[in-house]
Amino acid sequence: SQRGCAGISRLSLDFIMLAALVHVATFAYVPSELQPICRSRARASHAYMGTTNDFKVGLTIEFENSVWKVQEFLHVKPGKGSAFVRSKLKNLMTGSTLEKTWKAGEAFPDAQVDKEEMTYSYEDGSDMVFMNMETYEEERIPRVDIDKADFITEEMTMVVLKWRGKPIDVQVPKSVQLRVAETEPGAKGNSAGGRVEKPATLESGAVINVPIFIEEGEIIKVDTDDRKYTGRVN
């Protein structure tokens, strides 16, 4: 009878262990249709947090359930009271701007932005159309939403920023090379920094001041941030 009881005990123990394994497997299993949701939540929980010490012009941040780009900022240290940061933000979804004051060192989540290299193809009404040259997929972005759009020419390759799958901005290079489409030859210009300058229209449509010796058809280097001539292209 003792042998019979031992056999029953071992059988009961085996059954209990099997039931426990089934229970764990049931709760550990995640249906395939829910796996992307779980992964996205995991990524969200590990979103990088920055502070106002990381501010720089062009930085994208998430704020009030939208994505914003830092256009201007200024660190202020008053004689009395706590330091703070004044900023001007541009909403990349609506185009609106906001002036916001932050506490020094205040944290914020960096926008989880995807970057895709694309080539500018053509203008369609008020939209600028960019193409991925590998997949041939197109993205349309309103011209008014793109900073420095007047420095973009056809077949120029640049980086398109996407937030939650939607294109929100284009990174125009700081330095570009463009042809002078129109300028007066030897025209009298304005004296700036000890040199005489004159206005010139570039092939992209941008108008900047150039040295008086620059002629139509020449290729020049331009700083798109400062909108200034930086030299000729040899």
Sequence and secondary structure as in RCSB ss.txt:
>XXXX:A:sequence
SQRGCAGISRLSLDFIMLAALVHVATFAYVPSELQPICRSRARASHAYMGTTNDFKVGLTIEFENSVWKVQEFLH
VKPGKGSAFVRSKLKNLMTGSTLEKTWKAGEAFPDAQVDKEEMTYSYEDGSDMVFMNMETYEEERIPRVDIDKAD
FITEEMTMVVLKWRGKPIDVQVPKSVQLRVAETEPGAKGNSAGGRVEKPATLESGAVINVPIFIEEGEIIKVDTD
DRKYTGRVN
>XXXX:A:secstr
 HHHHHHHHHHHHHHHHHHHHHHHHHHH   GGGHHHHHHHHHHHT  EEEGGG  TT EEEETTEEEEEEEEEE
E  SSS  EEEEEEEETTT  EEEEEEETT EEEB  EEEEEEEEEEEETTEEEEE TTT  EEEEEGGGSTTGG
G  TT EEEEEEETTEEEEEE  SEEEEEEEEE TT   EEETTEEEEEEEETTS EEEEETT  TT EEEEETT
TTEEEEE  
